[in-house]
Amino acid sequence: MTRENFTQNTKDHLARAANFRCVRPGCQKITHSQSTDGKKIVGTAVASHDIPASPNGPGNNIGLTPEQIRAAENGAWLCAICARLVDHDRVRFPTGTISEWQKIAASYITQYASTPATPTGINLRQACQGAQLFCNKTNNFHIEGYINWAIEISWQSICAMESLIGECHFLGPLNALTTFFPHTLNLQYRALDCLKTLLTMFKTSGYWFYDESFKAYRLVQLPLFGSTESQRQDQQSAVSYAWKIWNEFNESIYILRQFSLGAYAGADLLLW
Protein backbone atom coordinates (compact mmCIF):
# COMPACT_ATOMS: atom_id res chain seq x y z
CA MET A 1 0.00 0.00 0.00
CA THR A 2 1.50 3.35 -1.08
CA ARG A 3 1.65 6.16 1.41
CA GLU A 4 1.12 9.60 -0.13
CA ASN A 5 3.37 11.82 1.96
CA PHE A 6 3.40 15.60 1.75
CA THR A 7 6.26 17.12 -0.19
CA GLN A 8 8.69 19.30 1.72
CA ASN A 9 7.28 22.35 -0.04
CA THR A 10 3.78 21.48 1.18
CA LYS A 11 5.03 20.97 4.73
CA ASP A 12 6.80 24.32 4.63
CA HIS A 13 3.67 25.97 3.26
CA LEU A 14 1.47 24.58 6.05
CA ALA A 15 3.98 25.65 8.70
CA ARG A 16 4.40 29.19 7.37
CA ALA A 17 0.66 29.65 6.81
CA ALA A 18 0.14 28.80 10.49
CA ASN A 19 3.01 31.07 11.58
CA PHE A 20 4.78 27.99 13.00
CA ARG A 21 2.07 27.41 15.60
CA CYS A 22 -0.17 24.44 16.20
CA VAL A 23 -3.50 25.22 14.53
CA ARG A 24 -5.65 23.28 17.00
CA PRO A 25 -7.94 25.79 18.76
CA GLY A 26 -6.84 26.22 22.36
CA CYS A 27 -3.31 24.95 21.73
CA GLN A 28 -1.50 27.32 19.35
CA LYS A 29 1.82 26.09 20.69
CA ILE A 30 4.93 27.54 19.04
CA THR A 31 6.44 24.62 17.15
CA HIS A 32 9.97 25.84 16.42
CA SER A 33 12.71 27.25 18.62
CA GLN A 34 16.44 27.79 18.58
CA SER A 35 18.71 25.19 20.15
CA THR A 36 20.70 26.11 23.24
CA ASP A 37 23.92 26.54 21.30
CA GLY A 38 22.10 28.67 18.72
CA LYS A 39 23.32 26.57 15.82
CA LYS A 40 20.05 25.02 14.69
CA ILE A 41 16.27 25.28 14.82
CA VAL A 42 14.41 22.53 16.66
CA GLY A 43 10.92 21.65 15.43
CA THR A 44 8.26 19.77 17.38
CA ALA A 45 5.43 19.70 14.85
CA VAL A 46 3.91 17.50 12.17
CA ALA A 47 2.22 18.25 8.87
CA SER A 48 -0.79 16.03 9.49
CA HIS A 49 -3.10 14.56 6.90
CA ASP A 50 -6.81 15.16 7.34
CA ILE A 51 -7.79 12.38 4.94
CA PRO A 52 -5.17 9.67 5.64
CA ALA A 53 -1.99 9.33 3.61
CA SER A 54 -2.47 5.57 3.25
CA PRO A 55 -5.51 3.26 3.02
CA ASN A 56 -4.53 1.72 6.35
CA GLY A 57 -4.43 5.07 8.12
CA PRO A 58 -7.13 6.51 10.40
CA GLY A 59 -10.10 7.46 8.25
CA ASN A 60 -10.77 6.68 4.62
CA ASN A 61 -9.07 7.92 1.46
CA ILE A 62 -10.94 5.73 -1.03
CA GLY A 63 -11.73 7.52 -4.27
CA LEU A 64 -9.13 10.26 -3.91
CA THR A 65 -6.21 10.78 -6.23
CA PRO A 66 -2.65 10.86 -4.88
CA GLU A 67 -2.52 14.57 -5.77
CA GLN A 68 -5.59 15.29 -3.65
CA ILE A 69 -4.15 13.40 -0.68
CA ARG A 70 -0.80 15.21 -0.95
CA ALA A 71 -2.41 18.66 -1.41
CA ALA A 72 -1.98 21.35 1.22
CA GLU A 73 -5.80 21.58 1.44
CA ASN A 74 -5.69 18.11 3.03
CA GLY A 75 -3.22 19.11 5.70
CA ALA A 76 -2.84 20.88 9.02
CA TRP A 77 0.16 22.02 11.03
CA LEU A 78 -0.07 20.40 14.48
CA CYS A 79 2.27 20.06 17.42
CA ALA A 80 3.39 16.50 18.10
CA ILE A 81 0.92 16.01 20.95
CA CYS A 82 -2.14 17.26 19.04
CA ALA A 83 -1.12 15.31 15.92
CA ARG A 84 -0.97 12.07 17.91
CA LEU A 85 -4.26 12.80 19.64
CA VAL A 86 -6.02 13.44 16.32
CA ASP A 87 -4.62 10.25 14.75
CA HIS A 88 -5.80 8.10 17.66
CA ASP A 89 -9.28 9.60 18.14
CA ARG A 90 -10.95 10.01 14.78
CA VAL A 91 -14.37 9.79 16.41
CA ARG A 92 -13.65 13.02 18.24
CA PHE A 93 -11.81 14.55 15.27
CA PRO A 94 -13.58 13.32 12.12
CA THR A 95 -12.41 14.04 8.59
CA GLY A 96 -12.65 17.71 7.78
CA THR A 97 -11.82 18.91 11.29
CA ILE A 98 -8.10 19.60 11.12
CA SER A 99 -8.13 21.00 7.58
CA GLU A 100 -10.74 23.50 8.79
CA TRP A 101 -8.45 24.38 11.71
CA GLN A 102 -5.70 25.10 9.20
CA LYS A 103 -7.96 27.37 7.14
CA ILE A 104 -9.09 29.35 10.18
CA ALA A 105 -5.54 29.75 11.51
CA ALA A 106 -4.17 30.78 8.12
CA SER A 107 -6.98 33.31 7.66
CA TYR A 108 -6.32 34.78 11.11
CA ILE A 109 -2.59 35.10 10.43
CA THR A 110 -3.25 36.73 7.05
CA GLN A 111 -5.61 39.30 8.57
CA TYR A 112 -3.32 39.94 11.53
CA ALA A 113 -0.31 40.49 9.28
CA SER A 114 -2.16 42.92 7.01
CA THR A 115 -3.38 45.27 9.75
CA PRO A 116 -1.41 48.01 11.49
CA ALA A 117 0.00 47.53 14.95
CA THR A 118 -2.17 48.40 17.92
CA PRO A 119 -1.88 52.14 18.57
CA THR A 120 -0.11 52.98 21.79
CA GLY A 121 -1.61 55.16 24.48
CA ILE A 122 -5.20 54.10 23.88
CA ASN A 123 -7.36 53.50 26.92
CA LEU A 124 -9.60 50.53 26.08
CA ARG A 125 -12.15 51.50 28.71
CA GLN A 126 -12.53 54.98 27.21
CA ALA A 127 -12.81 53.47 23.73
CA CYS A 128 -15.62 51.16 24.88
CA GLN A 129 -17.39 54.06 26.57
CA GLY A 130 -17.14 56.09 23.37
CA ALA A 131 -18.65 53.21 21.40
CA GLN A 132 -21.49 52.90 23.91
CA LEU A 133 -22.29 56.62 23.73
CA PHE A 134 -22.15 56.53 19.94
CA CYS A 135 -24.47 53.53 19.72
CA ASN A 136 -26.91 54.98 22.26
CA LYS A 137 -27.31 57.99 19.98
CA THR A 138 -28.74 55.64 17.34
CA ASN A 139 -31.44 54.13 19.55
CA ASN A 140 -34.11 56.43 18.11
CA PHE A 141 -33.25 55.73 14.48
CA HIS A 142 -36.14 53.87 12.89
CA ILE A 143 -36.98 53.01 9.32
CA GLU A 144 -40.19 51.09 8.80
CA GLY A 145 -41.53 49.04 5.93
CA TYR A 146 -45.25 48.92 5.11
CA ILE A 147 -47.54 47.32 2.56
CA ASN A 148 -48.93 50.60 1.24
CA TRP A 149 -45.67 52.49 1.67
CA ALA A 150 -42.41 50.82 0.76
CA ILE A 151 -40.42 52.69 3.42
CA GLU A 152 -41.19 55.34 6.02
CA ILE A 153 -38.84 57.31 8.24
CA SER A 154 -40.06 59.79 10.83
CA TRP A 155 -38.93 63.39 10.99
CA GLN A 156 -37.75 62.67 14.55
CA SER A 157 -35.37 60.00 13.24
CA ILE A 158 -34.07 62.31 10.54
CA CYS A 159 -33.36 65.05 13.09
CA ALA A 160 -31.56 62.55 15.34
CA MET A 161 -29.45 61.35 12.39
CA GLU A 162 -28.48 64.89 11.44
CA SER A 163 -27.61 65.63 15.05
CA LEU A 164 -25.28 62.64 15.30
CA ILE A 165 -23.56 63.54 12.02
CA GLY A 166 -22.97 67.03 13.38
CA GLU A 167 -21.56 65.75 16.68
CA CYS A 168 -19.20 63.42 14.83
CA HIS A 169 -17.85 65.97 12.37
CA PHE A 170 -14.43 65.25 13.92
CA LEU A 171 -13.96 62.12 16.01
CA GLY A 172 -10.76 63.28 17.64
CA PRO A 173 -9.51 62.32 21.11
CA LEU A 174 -11.49 65.13 22.76
CA ASN A 175 -14.79 63.90 21.33
CA ALA A 176 -16.60 61.73 23.88
CA LEU A 177 -18.04 59.63 21.06
CA THR A 178 -14.71 58.51 19.63
CA THR A 179 -13.61 54.89 19.84
CA PHE A 180 -9.88 55.72 19.29
CA PHE A 181 -8.88 52.50 17.51
CA PRO A 182 -8.46 53.02 13.74
CA HIS A 183 -10.57 49.96 13.01
CA THR A 184 -13.50 50.95 15.23
CA LEU A 185 -13.24 54.52 13.98
CA ASN A 186 -13.61 53.17 10.46
CA LEU A 187 -16.82 51.47 11.56
CA GLN A 188 -18.08 54.74 13.00
CA TYR A 189 -17.31 56.64 9.80
CA ARG A 190 -18.88 53.84 7.77
CA ALA A 191 -22.08 54.16 9.82
CA LEU A 192 -22.06 57.94 9.42
CA ASP A 193 -21.55 57.65 5.66
CA CYS A 194 -24.59 55.36 5.51
CA LEU A 195 -26.67 57.97 7.32
CA LYS A 196 -25.49 60.73 4.99
CA THR A 197 -26.42 58.59 1.98
CA LEU A 198 -29.88 57.89 3.38
CA LEU A 199 -30.54 61.55 4.22
CA THR A 200 -29.53 62.56 0.70
CA MET A 201 -31.92 59.97 -0.73
CA PHE A 202 -34.80 61.13 1.45
CA LYS A 203 -34.46 64.76 0.43
CA THR A 204 -33.47 64.54 -3.23
CA SER A 205 -34.93 61.34 -4.71
CA GLY A 206 -38.03 61.88 -6.79
CA TYR A 207 -39.69 58.83 -5.24
CA TRP A 208 -39.64 60.18 -1.68
CA PHE A 209 -42.09 62.72 -0.37
CA TYR A 210 -42.70 64.34 2.99
CA ASP A 211 -46.07 63.53 4.57
CA GLU A 212 -46.95 66.51 6.74
CA SER A 213 -49.77 64.73 8.58
CA PHE A 214 -47.49 61.89 9.74
CA LYS A 215 -44.32 63.99 10.01
CA ALA A 216 -42.44 61.41 7.99
CA TYR A 217 -40.69 60.86 4.70
CA ARG A 218 -42.23 58.08 2.63
CA LEU A 219 -41.09 56.22 -0.42
CA VAL A 220 -44.25 55.59 -2.39
CA GLN A 221 -45.36 52.17 -3.59
CA LEU A 222 -46.25 52.80 -7.22
CA PRO A 223 -49.55 51.28 -8.36
CA LEU A 224 -49.63 48.67 -11.06
CA PHE A 225 -51.94 50.86 -13.12
CA GLY A 226 -51.00 54.44 -13.84
CA SER A 227 -47.24 53.83 -13.82
CA THR A 228 -44.82 52.42 -16.34
CA GLU A 229 -42.72 49.29 -15.94
CA SER A 230 -39.59 51.44 -15.99
CA GLN A 231 -40.91 53.65 -13.18
CA ARG A 232 -41.77 50.64 -11.05
CA GLN A 233 -38.32 49.14 -11.60
CA ASP A 234 -36.65 52.43 -10.66
CA GLN A 235 -38.80 52.65 -7.58
CA GLN A 236 -37.99 49.08 -6.58
CA SER A 237 -34.28 49.80 -7.08
CA ALA A 238 -34.62 52.80 -4.77
CA VAL A 239 -36.31 50.60 -2.15
CA SER A 240 -33.63 47.92 -2.41
CA TYR A 241 -30.79 50.42 -2.23
CA ALA A 242 -32.27 52.16 0.82
CA TRP A 243 -32.59 48.84 2.67
CA LYS A 244 -29.05 47.87 1.63
CA ILE A 245 -27.61 51.08 3.11
CA TRP A 246 -29.74 50.71 6.24
CA ASN A 247 -28.52 47.14 6.76
CA GLU A 248 -24.88 48.22 6.33
CA PHE A 249 -25.47 50.88 8.98
CA ASN A 250 -26.95 48.35 11.39
CA GLU A 251 -24.07 45.91 10.81
CA SER A 252 -21.57 48.58 11.85
CA ILE A 253 -23.62 49.51 14.91
CA TYR A 254 -23.93 45.86 15.93
CA ILE A 255 -20.15 45.36 15.92
CA LEU A 256 -19.63 48.63 17.80
CA ARG A 257 -22.15 47.55 20.43
CA GLN A 258 -20.31 44.27 20.87
CA PHE A 259 -17.06 46.19 21.21
CA SER A 260 -18.61 48.51 23.82
CA LEU A 261 -19.57 45.45 25.87
CA GLY A 262 -16.00 44.16 25.86
CA ALA A 263 -16.59 41.38 23.32
CA TYR A 264 -13.39 42.30 21.47
CA ALA A 265 -10.01 42.96 23.01
CA GLY A 266 -6.32 42.64 22.29
CA ALA A 267 -5.43 41.19 18.92
CA ASP A 268 -9.10 40.87 17.95
CA LEU A 269 -9.20 44.64 17.52
CA LEU A 270 -6.71 44.33 14.69
CA LEU A 271 -9.05 42.20 12.59
CA TRP A 272 -11.28 45.18 11.75
Residue pairs with C-beta under 8 A, 6 or more apart in sequence:
1 54
1 55
1 56
2 54
2 66
3 53
3 54
3 57
4 53
4 54
4 61
4 66
4 69
4 70
5 53
5 70
6 14
6 47
6 49
6 53
6 70
6 72
6 75
7 70
10 47
10 70
10 71
10 72
10 75
11 47
11 75
13 72
14 47
14 72
14 75
14 76
14 77
14 102
15 31
15 32
15 45
15 47
15 77
17 72
17 77
17 102
17 105
17 106
17 109
18 77
18 102
18 105
18 106
18 109
19 105
19 109
20 30
20 31
20 32
20 45
20 77
21 28
21 29
21 30
21 31
21 77
21 105
22 28
22 29
22 31
22 45
22 77
22 78
22 79
22 82
23 76
23 77
23 78
23 98
23 101
23 102
23 104
23 105
23 106
24 78
24 79
24 82
24 86
24 98
24 101
25 101
25 104
27 79
27 81
27 82
29 44
29 79
29 82
31 43
31 44
31 45
31 77
31 79
32 41
32 42
32 43
32 44
32 45
33 41
33 42
34 40
34 41
34 42
35 41
35 42
44 79
44 80
45 77
45 78
45 79
45 80
45 83
46 77
46 78
46 79
46 80
46 83
47 75
47 76
47 77
48 75
48 76
48 77
48 78
48 83
48 86
48 87
48 98
49 57
49 69
49 74
49 75
50 59
50 74
50 75
50 76
50 95
50 96
50 97
50 98
50 99
51 59
51 60
51 61
51 64
51 68
51 69
51 74
51 95
52 58
52 59
52 60
52 61
52 69
53 61
53 69
54 61
55 61
55 62
57 87
58 87
58 88
58 90
59 90
59 95
60 95
61 69
68 74
73 99
74 99
75 99
75 102
76 98
76 99
76 101
76 102
77 102
77 105
78 86
78 98
85 93
86 93
86 97
86 98
108 271
111 270
111 271
112 267
112 270
112 271
115 183
115 270
115 271
115 272
116 182
116 270
117 270
118 181
118 267
118 269
118 270
119 180
119 181
119 182
122 180
122 181
123 180
124 265
126 180
127 178
127 179
127 180
127 181
127 184
127 259
128 179
128 259
128 260
128 261
128 262
129 176
129 260
130 175
130 176
130 177
130 178
130 179
130 180
131 179
131 184
131 256
131 257
131 259
131 260
132 257
132 260
133 176
133 177
134 164
134 168
134 177
134 179
134 188
134 256
135 253
135 256
135 257
135 260
137 160
137 163
137 164
137 167
137 177
138 160
138 164
138 191
138 253
140 156
140 157
140 160
141 157
141 160
141 161
142 153
142 154
142 157
143 151
143 152
143 153
143 157
143 198
143 242
143 246
144 151
144 152
144 153
145 151
145 152
145 243
146 152
147 221
148 221
149 218
149 219
149 220
149 221
150 218
150 219
150 220
150 221
150 235
150 239
151 218
151 219
151 239
151 242
151 243
152 214
152 216
152 217
152 218
152 219
153 198
153 202
153 216
153 217
154 214
154 215
154 216
155 210
155 215
155 216
155 217
156 215
158 199
158 202
158 217
161 195
161 198
161 199
162 199
164 192
164 195
165 192
165 195
165 196
165 199
167 175
167 177
168 175
168 177
168 188
168 192
171 177
171 178
171 179
171 185
171 188
171 189
172 178
173 180
177 188
178 185
178 188
179 185
179 187
179 188
179 256
179 259
181 269
181 272
183 269
183 270
183 271
183 272
184 256
184 259
184 269
184 272
186 272
187 252
187 255
187 256
187 272
188 252
188 256
190 248
190 252
191 249
191 252
191 253
191 256
194 245
194 246
194 248
194 249
194 252
195 249
197 245
198 242
198 245
198 246
198 249
201 208
201 238
201 241
201 242
201 245
202 208
202 217
203 217
205 219
205 238
207 219
207 220
207 234
207 235
207 238
208 217
208 218
208 219
208 220
209 217
209 218
209 220
210 216
210 217
210 218
211 217
211 218
219 235
219 238
219 239
219 242
220 235
221 235
222 231
222 232
222 235
224 232
255 272
258 264
